[in-house]
Amino acid sequence: MSPEQVLDIFHRTLELIVVLVSIILLPALAVGLLVSMFQAATQINEMTLSFIPKLLVTLATLMIAGPYMLGLLLDYLRRVFEDIPFLIG
């Protein structure tokens, strides 16, 4: 296995990780921003007010986007397993 092949696999893996993590984090970030603006406007400084909505949005995102994320992961793993004979020899 050449260094270029290792770097290509590493690059594809990092791209997949960024996509999967951003699917989960971007909605939580948006809700956190909205809750923070609400807290600043009303001067309510309750920690659970920002935690609970982000948790609920993260869970909802996982339920909605979970099959898509699993499909991405399975496609990547299928490609890696299919490339094993070419990478070995």
PDB file with SEQRES, HELIX, SHEET and CRYST1 records, atoms N, CA, C and O in Angstrom:
SEQRES   1 A   89  MET SER PRO GLU GLN VAL LEU ASP ILE PHE HIS ARG THR          
SEQRES   2 A   89  LEU GLU LEU ILE VAL VAL LEU VAL SER ILE ILE LEU LEU          
SEQRES   3 A   89  PRO ALA LEU ALA VAL GLY LEU LEU VAL SER MET PHE GLN          
SEQRES   4 A   89  ALA ALA THR GLN ILE ASN GLU MET THR LEU SER PHE ILE          
SEQRES   5 A   89  PRO LYS LEU LEU VAL THR LEU ALA THR LEU MET ILE ALA          
SEQRES   6 A   89  GLY PRO TYR MET LEU GLY LEU LEU LEU ASP TYR LEU ARG          
SEQRES   7 A   89  ARG VAL PHE GLU ASP ILE PRO PHE LEU ILE GLY                  
HELIX    1 AA1 PRO A    3  THR A   42  1                                  40    
HELIX    2 AA2 MET A   47  ILE A   88  1                                  42    
CRYST1    1.000    1.000    1.000  90.00  90.00  90.00 P 1           1          
ATOM      1  N   MET A   1       0.845  -1.168   0.000  1.00  0.00           N  
ATOM      2  CA  MET A   1       0.000   0.000   0.000  1.00  0.00           C  
ATOM      3  C   MET A   1       0.894   1.236   0.000  1.00  0.00           C  
ATOM      4  O   MET A   1       1.776   1.381   0.847  1.00  0.00           O  
ATOM      5  N   SER A   2       0.657   2.104  -0.943  1.00  0.00           N  
ATOM      6  CA  SER A   2       1.501   3.286  -1.080  1.00  0.00           C  
ATOM      7  C   SER A   2       1.014   4.398  -0.138  1.00  0.00           C  
ATOM      8  O   SER A   2      -0.126   4.376   0.326  1.00  0.00           O  
ATOM      9  N   PRO A   3       1.879   5.347   0.128  1.00  0.00           N  
ATOM     10  CA  PRO A   3       1.469   6.477   0.984  1.00  0.00           C  
ATOM     11  C   PRO A   3       0.308   7.277   0.388  1.00  0.00           C  
ATOM     12  O   PRO A   3      -0.509   7.826   1.126  1.00  0.00           O  
ATOM     13  N   GLU A   4       0.234   7.345  -0.941  1.00  0.00           N  
ATOM     14  CA  GLU A   4      -0.869   8.073  -1.577  1.00  0.00           C  
ATOM     15  C   GLU A   4      -2.212   7.400  -1.298  1.00  0.00           C  
ATOM     16  O   GLU A   4      -3.220   8.076  -1.090  1.00  0.00           O  
ATOM     17  N   GLN A   5      -2.220   6.075  -1.295  1.00  0.00           N  
ATOM     18  CA  GLN A   5      -3.456   5.348  -1.002  1.00  0.00           C  
ATOM     19  C   GLN A   5      -3.878   5.548   0.449  1.00  0.00           C  
ATOM     20  O   GLN A   5      -5.062   5.714   0.745  1.00  0.00           O  
ATOM     21  N   VAL A   6      -2.913   5.530   1.337  1.00  0.00           N  
ATOM     22  CA  VAL A   6      -3.224   5.754   2.756  1.00  0.00           C  
ATOM     23  C   VAL A   6      -3.775   7.159   2.952  1.00  0.00           C  
ATOM     24  O   VAL A   6      -4.757   7.342   3.672  1.00  0.00           O  
ATOM     25  N   LEU A   7      -3.159   8.149   2.324  1.00  0.00           N  
ATOM     26  CA  LEU A   7      -3.638   9.522   2.443  1.00  0.00           C  
ATOM     27  C   LEU A   7      -5.019   9.688   1.824  1.00  0.00           C  
ATOM     28  O   LEU A   7      -5.833  10.460   2.333  1.00  0.00           O  
ATOM     29  N   ASP A   8      -5.297   8.977   0.733  1.00  0.00           N  
ATOM     30  CA  ASP A   8      -6.613   9.054   0.111  1.00  0.00           C  
ATOM     31  C   ASP A   8      -7.684   8.478   1.039  1.00  0.00           C  
ATOM     32  O   ASP A   8      -8.753   9.067   1.197  1.00  0.00           O  
ATOM     33  N   ILE A   9      -7.400   7.344   1.644  1.00  0.00           N  
ATOM     34  CA  ILE A   9      -8.351   6.747   2.593  1.00  0.00           C  
ATOM     35  C   ILE A   9      -8.551   7.671   3.786  1.00  0.00           C  
ATOM     36  O   ILE A   9      -9.678   7.870   4.240  1.00  0.00           O  
ATOM     37  N   PHE A  10      -7.467   8.230   4.291  1.00  0.00           N  
ATOM     38  CA  PHE A  10      -7.547   9.149   5.427  1.00  0.00           C  
ATOM     39  C   PHE A  10      -8.366  10.388   5.060  1.00  0.00           C  
ATOM     40  O   PHE A  10      -9.171  10.862   5.860  1.00  0.00           O  
ATOM     41  N   HIS A  11      -8.161  10.903   3.862  1.00  0.00           N  
ATOM     42  CA  HIS A  11      -8.889  12.091   3.393  1.00  0.00           C  
ATOM     43  C   HIS A  11     -10.388  11.802   3.280  1.00  0.00           C  
ATOM     44  O   HIS A  11     -11.209  12.605   3.723  1.00  0.00           O  
ATOM     45  N   ARG A  12     -10.743  10.663   2.691  1.00  0.00           N  
ATOM     46  CA  ARG A  12     -12.157  10.306   2.563  1.00  0.00           C  
ATOM     47  C   ARG A  12     -12.792  10.094   3.935  1.00  0.00           C  
ATOM     48  O   ARG A  12     -13.951  10.450   4.151  1.00  0.00           O  
ATOM     49  N   THR A  13     -12.028   9.512   4.860  1.00  0.00           N  
ATOM     50  CA  THR A  13     -12.539   9.296   6.213  1.00  0.00           C  
ATOM     51  C   THR A  13     -12.803  10.620   6.922  1.00  0.00           C  
ATOM     52  O   THR A  13     -13.839  10.785   7.567  1.00  0.00           O  
ATOM     53  N   LEU A  14     -11.884  11.549   6.806  1.00  0.00           N  
ATOM     54  CA  LEU A  14     -12.078  12.857   7.447  1.00  0.00           C  
ATOM     55  C   LEU A  14     -13.255  13.608   6.837  1.00  0.00           C  
ATOM     56  O   LEU A  14     -13.998  14.276   7.556  1.00  0.00           O  
ATOM     57  N   GLU A  15     -13.435  13.509   5.518  1.00  0.00           N  
ATOM     58  CA  GLU A  15     -14.590  14.148   4.887  1.00  0.00           C  
ATOM     59  C   GLU A  15     -15.891  13.571   5.416  1.00  0.00           C  
ATOM     60  O   GLU A  15     -16.838  14.306   5.693  1.00  0.00           O  
ATOM     61  N   LEU A  16     -15.935  12.256   5.555  1.00  0.00           N  
ATOM     62  CA  LEU A  16     -17.139  11.611   6.074  1.00  0.00           C  
ATOM     63  C   LEU A  16     -17.407  12.036   7.516  1.00  0.00           C  
ATOM     64  O   LEU A  16     -18.552  12.296   7.885  1.00  0.00           O  
ATOM     65  N   ILE A  17     -16.370  12.107   8.319  1.00  0.00           N  
ATOM     66  CA  ILE A  17     -16.532  12.522   9.716  1.00  0.00           C  
ATOM     67  C   ILE A  17     -17.066  13.945   9.793  1.00  0.00           C  
ATOM     68  O   ILE A  17     -17.956  14.224  10.597  1.00  0.00           O  
ATOM     69  N   VAL A  18     -16.542  14.844   8.975  1.00  0.00           N  
ATOM     70  CA  VAL A  18     -16.998  16.235   8.986  1.00  0.00           C  
ATOM     71  C   VAL A  18     -18.469  16.313   8.585  1.00  0.00           C  
ATOM     72  O   VAL A  18     -19.233  17.059   9.197  1.00  0.00           O  
ATOM     73  N   VAL A  19     -18.873  15.560   7.575  1.00  0.00           N  
ATOM     74  CA  VAL A  19     -20.271  15.583   7.143  1.00  0.00           C  
ATOM     75  C   VAL A  19     -21.182  15.034   8.235  1.00  0.00           C  
ATOM     76  O   VAL A  19     -22.213  15.631   8.544  1.00  0.00           O  
ATOM     77  N   LEU A  20     -20.808  13.906   8.815  1.00  0.00           N  
ATOM     78  CA  LEU A  20     -21.663  13.300   9.841  1.00  0.00           C  
ATOM     79  C   LEU A  20     -21.777  14.173  11.082  1.00  0.00           C  
ATOM     80  O   LEU A  20     -22.859  14.295  11.657  1.00  0.00           O  
ATOM     81  N   VAL A  21     -20.679  14.774  11.495  1.00  0.00           N  
ATOM     82  CA  VAL A  21     -20.713  15.627  12.690  1.00  0.00           C  
ATOM     83  C   VAL A  21     -21.466  16.920  12.415  1.00  0.00           C  
ATOM     84  O   VAL A  21     -22.199  17.405  13.277  1.00  0.00           O  
ATOM     85  N   SER A  22     -21.293  17.482  11.225  1.00  0.00           N  
ATOM     86  CA  SER A  22     -21.977  18.745  10.926  1.00  0.00           C  
ATOM     87  C   SER A  22     -23.483  18.556  10.829  1.00  0.00           C  
ATOM     88  O   SER A  22     -24.239  19.474  11.150  1.00  0.00           O  
ATOM     89  N   ILE A  23     -23.938  17.377  10.389  1.00  0.00           N  
ATOM     90  CA  ILE A  23     -25.380  17.112  10.345  1.00  0.00           C  
ATOM     91  C   ILE A  23     -25.978  17.207  11.741  1.00  0.00           C  
ATOM     92  O   ILE A  23     -27.115  17.651  11.900  1.00  0.00           O  
ATOM     93  N   ILE A  24     -25.233  16.799  12.739  1.00  0.00           N  
ATOM     94  CA  ILE A  24     -25.735  16.824  14.110  1.00  0.00           C  
ATOM     95  C   ILE A  24     -25.519  18.194  14.760  1.00  0.00           C  
ATOM     96  O   ILE A  24     -26.403  18.699  15.452  1.00  0.00           O  
ATOM     97  N   LEU A  25     -24.360  18.788  14.543  1.00  0.00           N  
ATOM     98  CA  LEU A  25     -24.012  19.999  15.280  1.00  0.00           C  
ATOM     99  C   LEU A  25     -24.657  21.285  14.758  1.00  0.00           C  
ATOM    100  O   LEU A  25     -24.952  22.184  15.545  1.00  0.00           O  
ATOM    101  N   LEU A  26     -24.878  21.385  13.459  1.00  0.00           N  
ATOM    102  CA  LEU A  26     -25.420  22.640  12.923  1.00  0.00           C  
ATOM    103  C   LEU A  26     -26.821  22.966  13.441  1.00  0.00           C  
ATOM    104  O   LEU A  26     -27.067  24.115  13.808  1.00  0.00           O  
ATOM    105  N   PRO A  27     -27.751  22.006  13.489  1.00  0.00           N  
ATOM    106  CA  PRO A  27     -29.054  22.355  14.093  1.00  0.00           C  
ATOM    107  C   PRO A  27     -28.945  22.709  15.576  1.00  0.00           C  
ATOM    108  O   PRO A  27     -29.635  23.615  16.042  1.00  0.00           O  
ATOM    109  N   ALA A  28     -28.095  22.012  16.319  1.00  0.00           N  
ATOM    110  CA  ALA A  28     -27.916  22.337  17.734  1.00  0.00           C  
ATOM    111  C   ALA A  28     -27.306  23.728  17.892  1.00  0.00           C  
ATOM    112  O   ALA A  28     -27.666  24.467  18.808  1.00  0.00           O  
ATOM    113  N   LEU A  29     -26.393  24.077  17.008  1.00  0.00           N  
ATOM    114  CA  LEU A  29     -25.798  25.415  17.050  1.00  0.00           C  
ATOM    115  C   LEU A  29     -26.844  26.490  16.767  1.00  0.00           C  
ATOM    116  O   LEU A  29     -26.868  27.525  17.433  1.00  0.00           O  
ATOM    117  N   ALA A  30     -27.703  26.247  15.785  1.00  0.00           N  
ATOM    118  CA  ALA A  30     -28.738  27.226  15.446  1.00  0.00           C  
ATOM    119  C   ALA A  30     -29.718  27.405  16.605  1.00  0.00           C  
ATOM    120  O   ALA A  30     -30.090  28.533  16.928  1.00  0.00           O  
ATOM    121  N   VAL A  31     -30.134  26.321  17.223  1.00  0.00           N  
ATOM    122  CA  VAL A  31     -31.059  26.415  18.352  1.00  0.00           C  
ATOM    123  C   VAL A  31     -30.379  27.088  19.532  1.00  0.00           C  
ATOM    124  O   VAL A  31     -31.006  27.885  20.230  1.00  0.00           O  
ATOM    125  N   GLY A  32     -29.117  26.786  19.770  1.00  0.00           N  
ATOM    126  CA  GLY A  32     -28.385  27.439  20.847  1.00  0.00           C  
ATOM    127  C   GLY A  32     -28.294  28.939  20.642  1.00  0.00           C  
ATOM    128  O   GLY A  32     -28.405  29.711  21.595  1.00  0.00           O  
ATOM    129  N   LEU A  33     -28.092  29.352  19.396  1.00  0.00           N  
ATOM    130  CA  LEU A  33     -28.033  30.788  19.092  1.00  0.00           C  
ATOM    131  C   LEU A  33     -29.382  31.446  19.334  1.00  0.00           C  
ATOM    132  O   LEU A  33     -29.453  32.532  19.910  1.00  0.00           O  
ATOM    133  N   LEU A  34     -30.454  30.791  18.894  1.00  0.00           N  
ATOM    134  CA  LEU A  34     -31.789  31.358  19.111  1.00  0.00           C  
ATOM    135  C   LEU A  34     -32.131  31.453  20.593  1.00  0.00           C  
ATOM    136  O   LEU A  34     -32.691  32.454  21.040  1.00  0.00           O  
ATOM    137  N   VAL A  35     -31.802  30.429  21.341  1.00  0.00           N  
ATOM    138  CA  VAL A  35     -32.082  30.444  22.785  1.00  0.00           C  
ATOM    139  C   VAL A  35     -31.232  31.510  23.468  1.00  0.00           C  
ATOM    140  O   VAL A  35     -31.710  32.184  24.380  1.00  0.00           O  
ATOM    141  N   SER A  36     -29.991  31.673  23.047  1.00  0.00           N  
ATOM    142  CA  SER A  36     -29.132  32.702  23.643  1.00  0.00           C  
ATOM    143  C   SER A  36     -29.669  34.097  23.360  1.00  0.00           C  
ATOM    144  O   SER A  36     -29.633  34.969  24.228  1.00  0.00           O  
ATOM    145  N   MET A  37     -30.168  34.308  22.144  1.00  0.00           N  
ATOM    146  CA  MET A  37     -30.767  35.620  21.831  1.00  0.00           C  
ATOM    147  C   MET A  37     -32.021  35.853  22.670  1.00  0.00           C  
ATOM    148  O   MET A  37     -32.263  36.968  23.132  1.00  0.00           O  
ATOM    149  N   PHE A  38     -32.822  34.798  22.867  1.00  0.00           N  
ATOM    150  CA  PHE A  38     -34.006  34.910  23.712  1.00  0.00           C  
ATOM    151  C   PHE A  38     -33.612  35.224  25.159  1.00  0.00           C  
ATOM    152  O   PHE A  38     -34.238  36.058  25.813  1.00  0.00           O  
ATOM    153  N   GLN A  39     -32.574  34.551  25.647  1.00  0.00           N  
ATOM    154  CA  GLN A  39     -32.114  34.804  27.015  1.00  0.00           C  
ATOM    155  C   GLN A  39     -31.563  36.216  27.166  1.00  0.00           C  
ATOM    156  O   GLN A  39     -31.767  36.859  28.196  1.00  0.00           O  
ATOM    157  N   ALA A  40     -30.872  36.695  26.149  1.00  0.00           N  
ATOM    158  CA  ALA A  40     -30.338  38.061  26.229  1.00  0.00           C  
ATOM    159  C   ALA A  40     -31.463  39.093  26.195  1.00  0.00           C  
ATOM    160  O   ALA A  40     -31.392  40.120  26.870  1.00  0.00           O  
ATOM    161  N   ALA A  41     -32.493  38.817  25.413  1.00  0.00           N  
ATOM    162  CA  ALA A  41     -33.603  39.767  25.318  1.00  0.00           C  
ATOM    163  C   ALA A  41     -34.441  39.798  26.585  1.00  0.00           C  
ATOM    164  O   ALA A  41     -34.921  40.856  26.991  1.00  0.00           O  
ATOM    165  N   THR A  42     -34.618  38.642  27.210  1.00  0.00           N  
ATOM    166  CA  THR A  42     -35.458  38.584  28.411  1.00  0.00           C  
ATOM    167  C   THR A  42     -34.657  38.602  29.704  1.00  0.00           C  
ATOM    168  O   THR A  42     -35.239  38.660  30.787  1.00  0.00           O  
ATOM    169  N   GLN A  43     -33.361  38.555  29.612  1.00  0.00           N  
ATOM    170  CA  GLN A  43     -32.450  38.544  30.759  1.00  0.00           C  
ATOM    171  C   GLN A  43     -32.727  37.365  31.696  1.00  0.00           C  
ATOM    172  O   GLN A  43     -32.629  37.483  32.917  1.00  0.00           O  
ATOM    173  N   ILE A  44     -33.071  36.236  31.096  1.00  0.00           N  
ATOM    174  CA  ILE A  44     -33.235  35.001  31.862  1.00  0.00           C  
ATOM    175  C   ILE A  44     -31.916  34.242  31.754  1.00  0.00           C  
ATOM    176  O   ILE A  44     -31.462  33.941  30.650  1.00  0.00           O  
ATOM    177  N   ASN A  45     -31.301  33.933  32.890  1.00  0.00           N  
ATOM    178  CA  ASN A  45     -30.015  33.247  32.886  1.00  0.00           C  
ATOM    179  C   ASN A  45     -30.142  31.851  33.484  1.00  0.00           C  
ATOM    180  O   ASN A  45     -29.481  31.531  34.473  1.00  0.00           O  
ATOM    181  N   GLU A  46     -30.973  31.040  32.896  1.00  0.00           N  
ATOM    182  CA  GLU A  46     -31.179  29.673  33.356  1.00  0.00           C  
ATOM    183  C   GLU A  46     -30.412  28.735  32.434  1.00  0.00           C  
ATOM    184  O   GLU A  46     -30.600  28.760  31.218  1.00  0.00           O  
ATOM    185  N   MET A  47     -29.548  27.907  33.015  1.00  0.00           N  
ATOM    186  CA  MET A  47     -28.700  27.012  32.209  1.00  0.00           C  
ATOM    187  C   MET A  47     -29.515  25.929  31.511  1.00  0.00           C  
ATOM    188  O   MET A  47     -29.215  25.554  30.377  1.00  0.00           O  
ATOM    189  N   THR A  48     -30.542  25.428  32.187  1.00  0.00           N  
ATOM    190  CA  THR A  48     -31.324  24.352  31.572  1.00  0.00           C  
ATOM    191  C   THR A  48     -32.152  24.856  30.398  1.00  0.00           C  
ATOM    192  O   THR A  48     -32.563  24.063  29.551  1.00  0.00           O  
ATOM    193  N   LEU A  49     -32.404  26.152  30.333  1.00  0.00           N  
ATOM    194  CA  LEU A  49     -33.164  26.707  29.222  1.00  0.00           C  
ATOM    195  C   LEU A  49     -32.402  26.565  27.913  1.00  0.00           C  
ATOM    196  O   LEU A  49     -33.022  26.445  26.856  1.00  0.00           O  
ATOM    197  N   SER A  50     -31.085  26.576  27.955  1.00  0.00           N  
ATOM    198  CA  SER A  50     -30.314  26.399  26.730  1.00  0.00           C  
ATOM    199  C   SER A  50     -29.975  24.929  26.479  1.00  0.00           C  
ATOM    200  O   SER A  50     -29.766  24.529  25.334  1.00  0.00           O  
ATOM    201  N   PHE A  51     -29.919  24.133  27.533  1.00  0.00           N  
ATOM    202  CA  PHE A  51     -29.515  22.731  27.381  1.00  0.00           C  
ATOM    203  C   PHE A  51     -30.631  21.856  26.816  1.00  0.00           C  
ATOM    204  O   PHE A  51     -30.397  21.073  25.896  1.00  0.00           O  
ATOM    205  N   ILE A  52     -31.825  21.981  27.350  1.00  0.00           N  
ATOM    206  CA  ILE A  52     -32.932  21.110  26.967  1.00  0.00           C  
ATOM    207  C   ILE A  52     -33.325  21.272  25.496  1.00  0.00           C  
ATOM    208  O   ILE A  52     -33.494  20.257  24.820  1.00  0.00           O  
ATOM    209  N   PRO A  53     -33.479  22.488  24.963  1.00  0.00           N  
ATOM    210  CA  PRO A  53     -33.815  22.593  23.531  1.00  0.00           C  
ATOM    211  C   PRO A  53     -32.733  22.024  22.617  1.00  0.00           C  
ATOM    212  O   PRO A  53     -33.043  21.396  21.604  1.00  0.00           O  
ATOM    213  N   LYS A  54     -31.465  22.239  22.971  1.00  0.00           N  
ATOM    214  CA  LYS A  54     -30.391  21.677  22.147  1.00  0.00           C  
ATOM    215  C   LYS A  54     -30.406  20.156  22.191  1.00  0.00           C  
ATOM    216  O   LYS A  54     -30.166  19.503  21.176  1.00  0.00           O  
ATOM    217  N   LEU A  55     -30.684  19.593  23.347  1.00  0.00           N  
ATOM    218  CA  LEU A  55     -30.765  18.138  23.471  1.00  0.00           C  
ATOM    219  C   LEU A  55     -31.922  17.590  22.637  1.00  0.00           C  
ATOM    220  O   LEU A  55     -31.766  16.588  21.940  1.00  0.00           O  
ATOM    221  N   LEU A  56     -33.070  18.240  22.707  1.00  0.00           N  
ATOM    222  CA  LEU A  56     -34.227  17.782  21.944  1.00  0.00           C  
ATOM    223  C   LEU A  56     -33.998  17.900  20.440  1.00  0.00           C  
ATOM    224  O   LEU A  56     -34.380  17.009  19.682  1.00  0.00           O  
ATOM    225  N   VAL A  57     -33.382  18.984  20.012  1.00  0.00           N  
ATOM    226  CA  VAL A  57     -33.103  19.155  18.582  1.00  0.00           C  
ATOM    227  C   VAL A  57     -32.074  18.135  18.115  1.00  0.00           C  
ATOM    228  O   VAL A  57     -32.180  17.613  17.005  1.00  0.00           O  
ATOM    229  N   THR A  58     -31.090  17.848  18.940  1.00  0.00           N  
ATOM    230  CA  THR A  58     -30.084  16.843  18.570  1.00  0.00           C  
ATOM    231  C   THR A  58     -30.730  15.470  18.439  1.00  0.00           C  
ATOM    232  O   THR A  58     -30.430  14.740  17.495  1.00  0.00           O  
ATOM    233  N   LEU A  59     -31.603  15.108  19.358  1.00  0.00           N  
ATOM    234  CA  LEU A  59     -32.292  13.824  19.284  1.00  0.00           C  
ATOM    235  C   LEU A  59     -33.204  13.763  18.060  1.00  0.00           C  
ATOM    236  O   LEU A  59     -33.257  12.741  17.377  1.00  0.00           O  
ATOM    237  N   ALA A  60     -33.917  14.846  17.783  1.00  0.00           N  
ATOM    238  CA  ALA A  60     -34.786  14.879  16.608  1.00  0.00           C  
ATOM    239  C   ALA A  60     -33.972  14.788  15.322  1.00  0.00           C  
ATOM    240  O   ALA A  60     -34.378  14.121  14.370  1.00  0.00           O  
ATOM    241  N   THR A  61     -32.834  15.452  15.297  1.00  0.00           N  
ATOM    242  CA  THR A  61     -31.964  15.391  14.127  1.00  0.00           C  
ATOM    243  C   THR A  61     -31.445  13.978  13.912  1.00  0.00           C  
ATOM    244  O   THR A  61     -31.384  13.500  12.779  1.00  0.00           O  
ATOM    245  N   LEU A  62     -31.075  13.316  14.985  1.00  0.00           N  
ATOM    246  CA  LEU A  62     -30.613  11.933  14.865  1.00  0.00           C  
ATOM    247  C   LEU A  62     -31.721  11.012  14.367  1.00  0.00           C  
ATOM    248  O   LEU A  62     -31.463  10.101  13.580  1.00  0.00           O  
ATOM    249  N   MET A  63     -32.943  11.242  14.817  1.00  0.00           N  
ATOM    250  CA  MET A  63     -34.047  10.402  14.357  1.00  0.00           C  
ATOM    251  C   MET A  63     -34.369  10.666  12.889  1.00  0.00           C  
ATOM    252  O   MET A  63     -34.658   9.732  12.141  1.00  0.00           O  
ATOM    253  N   ILE A  64     -34.322  11.917  12.476  1.00  0.00           N  
ATOM    254  CA  ILE A  64     -34.677  12.265  11.097  1.00  0.00           C  
ATOM    255  C   ILE A  64     -33.539  11.929  10.142  1.00  0.00           C  
ATOM    256  O   ILE A  64     -33.769  11.318   9.098  1.00  0.00           O  
ATOM    257  N   ALA A  65     -32.316  12.318  10.484  1.00  0.00           N  
ATOM    258  CA  ALA A  65     -31.181  12.143   9.575  1.00  0.00           C  
ATOM    259  C   ALA A  65     -30.413  10.852   9.821  1.00  0.00           C  
ATOM    260  O   ALA A  65     -29.448  10.565   9.113  1.00  0.00           O  
ATOM    261  N   GLY A  66     -30.823  10.074  10.807  1.00  0.00           N  
ATOM    262  CA  GLY A  66     -30.123   8.838  11.129  1.00  0.00           C  
ATOM    263  C   GLY A  66     -30.010   7.863   9.970  1.00  0.00           C  
ATOM    264  O   GLY A  66     -28.919   7.355   9.715  1.00  0.00           O  
ATOM    265  N   PRO A  67     -31.108   7.579   9.251  1.00  0.00           N  
ATOM    266  CA  PRO A  67     -30.991   6.665   8.115  1.00  0.00           C  
ATOM    267  C   PRO A  67     -30.051   7.176   7.021  1.00  0.00           C  
ATOM    268  O   PRO A  67     -29.316   6.396   6.416  1.00  0.00           O  
ATOM    269  N   TYR A  68     -30.076   8.482   6.771  1.00  0.00           N  
ATOM    270  CA  TYR A  68     -29.170   9.057   5.780  1.00  0.00           C  
ATOM    271  C   TYR A  68     -27.720   8.923   6.236  1.00  0.00           C  
ATOM    272  O   TYR A  68     -26.844   8.572   5.445  1.00  0.00           O  
ATOM    273  N   MET A  69     -27.473   9.201   7.502  1.00  0.00           N  
ATOM    274  CA  MET A  69     -26.111   9.092   8.034  1.00  0.00           C  
ATOM    275  C   MET A  69     -25.628   7.650   8.006  1.00  0.00           C  
ATOM    276  O   MET A  69     -24.475   7.383   7.670  1.00  0.00           O  
ATOM    277  N   LEU A  70     -26.505   6.728   8.355  1.00  0.00           N  
ATOM    278  CA  LEU A  70     -26.147   5.317   8.306  1.00  0.00           C  
ATOM    279  C   LEU A  70     -25.857   4.879   6.877  1.00  0.00           C  
ATOM    280  O   LEU A  70     -24.944   4.086   6.645  1.00  0.00           O  
ATOM    281  N   GLY A  71     -26.624   5.389   5.920  1.00  0.00           N  
ATOM    282  CA  GLY A  71     -26.375   5.084   4.516  1.00  0.00           C  
ATOM    283  C   GLY A  71     -25.017   5.585   4.061  1.00  0.00           C  
ATOM    284  O   GLY A  71     -24.302   4.881   3.347  1.00  0.00           O  
ATOM    285  N   LEU A  72     -24.656   6.792   4.467  1.00  0.00           N  
ATOM    286  CA  LEU A  72     -23.332   7.323   4.121  1.00  0.00           C  
ATOM    287  C   LEU A  72     -22.222   6.454   4.695  1.00  0.00           C  
ATOM    288  O   LEU A  72     -21.242   6.152   4.014  1.00  0.00           O  
ATOM    289  N   LEU A  73     -22.383   6.060   5.936  1.00  0.00           N  
ATOM    290  CA  LEU A  73     -21.376   5.239   6.603  1.00  0.00           C  
ATOM    291  C   LEU A  73     -21.262   3.863   5.959  1.00  0.00           C  
ATOM    292  O   LEU A  73     -20.158   3.355   5.763  1.00  0.00           O  
ATOM    293  N   LEU A  74     -22.392   3.265   5.634  1.00  0.00           N  
ATOM    294  CA  LEU A  74     -22.364   1.951   4.997  1.00  0.00           C  
ATOM    295  C   LEU A  74     -21.769   2.003   3.593  1.00  0.00           C  
ATOM    296  O   LEU A  74     -21.041   1.093   3.196  1.00  0.00           O  
ATOM    297  N   ASP A  75     -22.072   3.060   2.838  1.00  0.00           N  
ATOM    298  CA  ASP A  75     -21.472   3.217   1.508  1.00  0.00           C  
ATOM    299  C   ASP A  75     -19.961   3.355   1.609  1.00  0.00           C  
ATOM    300  O   ASP A  75     -19.224   2.764   0.819  1.00  0.00           O  
ATOM    301  N   TYR A  76     -19.503   4.130   2.574  1.00  0.00           N  
ATOM    302  CA  TYR A  76     -18.063   4.293   2.758  1.00  0.00           C  
ATOM    303  C   TYR A  76     -17.402   2.966   3.122  1.00  0.00           C  
ATOM    304  O   TYR A  76     -16.373   2.599   2.554  1.00  0.00           O  
ATOM    305  N   LEU A  77     -18.000   2.253   4.071  1.00  0.00           N  
ATOM    306  CA  LEU A  77     -17.417   0.974   4.486  1.00  0.00           C  
ATOM    307  C   LEU A  77     -17.442  -0.046   3.357  1.00  0.00           C  
ATOM    308  O   LEU A  77     -16.507  -0.833   3.210  1.00  0.00           O  
ATOM    309  N   ARG A  78     -18.508  -0.039   2.557  1.00  0.00           N  
ATOM    310  CA  ARG A  78     -18.587  -0.944   1.418  1.00  0.00           C  
ATOM    311  C   ARG A  78     -17.455  -0.655   0.432  1.00  0.00           C  
ATOM    312  O   ARG A  78     -16.819  -1.577  -0.081  1.00  0.00           O  
ATOM    313  N   ARG A  79     -17.207   0.640   0.169  1.00  0.00           N  
ATOM    314  CA  ARG A  79     -16.108   1.006  -0.742  1.00  0.00           C  
ATOM    315  C   ARG A  79     -14.758   0.583  -0.187  1.00  0.00           C  
ATOM    316  O   ARG A  79     -13.900   0.111  -0.932  1.00  0.00           O  
ATOM    317  N   VAL A  80     -14.564   0.749   1.109  1.00  0.00           N  
ATOM    318  CA  VAL A  80     -13.290   0.363   1.719  1.00  0.00           C  
ATOM    319  C   VAL A  80     -13.089  -1.141   1.619  1.00  0.00           C  
ATOM    320  O   VAL A  80     -12.004  -1.602   1.264  1.00  0.00           O  
ATOM    321  N   PHE A  81     -14.131  -1.910   1.932  1.00  0.00           N  
ATOM    322  CA  PHE A  81     -13.998  -3.372   1.867  1.00  0.00           C  
ATOM    323  C   PHE A  81     -13.808  -3.858   0.437  1.00  0.00           C  
ATOM    324  O   PHE A  81     -13.075  -4.819   0.203  1.00  0.00           O  
ATOM    325  N   GLU A  82     -14.461  -3.204  -0.521  1.00  0.00           N  
ATOM    326  CA  GLU A  82     -14.285  -3.599  -1.919  1.00  0.00           C  
ATOM    327  C   GLU A  82     -12.894  -3.236  -2.438  1.00  0.00           C  
ATOM    328  O   GLU A  82     -12.394  -3.882  -3.360  1.00  0.00           O  
ATOM    329  N   ASP A  83     -12.270  -2.223  -1.865  1.00  0.00           N  
ATOM    330  CA  ASP A  83     -10.928  -1.798  -2.302  1.00  0.00           C  
ATOM    331  C   ASP A  83      -9.815  -2.584  -1.648  1.00  0.00           C  
ATOM    332  O   ASP A  83      -8.658  -2.430  -2.041  1.00  0.00           O  
ATOM    333  N   ILE A  84     -10.107  -3.415  -0.674  1.00  0.00           N  
ATOM    334  CA  ILE A  84      -9.061  -4.155   0.028  1.00  0.00           C  
ATOM    335  C   ILE A  84      -8.199  -4.995  -0.911  1.00  0.00           C  
ATOM    336  O   ILE A  84      -6.976  -4.951  -0.780  1.00  0.00           O  
ATOM    337  N   PRO A  85      -8.768  -5.763  -1.859  1.00  0.00           N  
ATOM    338  CA  PRO A  85      -7.890  -6.542  -2.751  1.00  0.00           C  
ATOM    339  C   PRO A  85      -6.954  -5.667  -3.586  1.00  0.00           C  
ATOM    340  O   PRO A  85      -5.818  -6.058  -3.857  1.00  0.00           O  
ATOM    341  N   PHE A  86      -7.423  -4.492  -3.991  1.00  0.00           N  
ATOM    342  CA  PHE A  86      -6.576  -3.606  -4.788  1.00  0.00           C  
ATOM    343  C   PHE A  86      -5.505  -2.954  -3.942  1.00  0.00           C  
ATOM    344  O   PHE A  86      -4.410  -2.671  -4.429  1.00  0.00           O  
ATOM    345  N   LEU A  87      -5.817  -2.711  -2.658  1.00  0.00           N  
ATOM    346  CA  LEU A  87      -4.850  -2.063  -1.787  1.00  0.00           C  
ATOM    347  C   LEU A  87      -3.745  -3.034  -1.360  1.00  0.00           C  
ATOM    348  O   LEU A  87      -2.606  -2.622  -1.142  1.00  0.00           O  
ATOM    349  N   ILE A  88      -4.078  -4.305  -1.241  1.00  0.00           N  
ATOM    350  CA  ILE A  88      -3.084  -5.290  -0.807  1.00  0.00           C  
ATOM    351  C   ILE A  88      -2.094  -5.623  -1.911  1.00  0.00           C  
ATOM    352  O   ILE A  88      -0.885  -5.711  -1.692  1.00  0.00           O  
ATOM    353  N   GLY A  89      -2.637  -5.803  -3.082  1.00  0.00           N  
ATOM    354  CA  GLY A  89      -1.687  -6.317  -4.047  1.00  0.00           C  
ATOM    355  C   GLY A  89      -1.727  -5.832  -5.400  1.00  0.00           C  
ATOM    356  O   GLY A  89      -0.927  -6.258  -6.232  1.00  0.00           O  
TER     357      GLY A  89                                                      
END                                                                             
